[in-house]
Amino acid sequence: MNKRKQLTIISMEIVDRYGYLEDALGYIEKNIIANHNIQKLAKKAGVDEFLLKNLQKGLQHFSEKLFFTTLQEELEDRHSSLLGATAELVFADVKIEVEKNKAFVLACLNWDITIDSEKEDKMTTLVKIFSDKNIQIKIVQ
């Protein structure tokens, strides 16, 4: 009889104690995806209306689940998930930016990484959301 050992990987838990990530995703949903007054948002953000309409169109099928999964994978790649690390969000800022004539949502997320109840690291992730299928995450210190 062939017995196999199973390795259980504990994924990194994302803790959003103060609702910062929820607020950031709410901003994307309310102010970009569901916004019916793009002119006003474009003026307020200092972004060309045409670019903002393209961003809005690209985010129509935005999935919070895909966003969380992508974010969690990037955080796990940085810190071994075998130790059961926790990433607690301590700051979030969301704004609309333009790069190479393309508008995107820029989310700056600051994290405290804890392993076995001890703070191990602080990190910042810059998340560029160009569309529902194009989410780029860069970890900076």
Buried (B, 14 or more C-beta within 10 A) or exposed (E): EEEEEEEEEEEBBBBBEEEBBEEBBEBBBEBBBEBEEBEEBBEEBEBEBEBBBBBBEBBEEBEEEEBEEBBBBBBBEBBEBEEBBBBBBBEBEBEBEBEEEBBBBBBBBBBBBBBEEEEEBEBEBEBBBBBBEEBEBEBEE
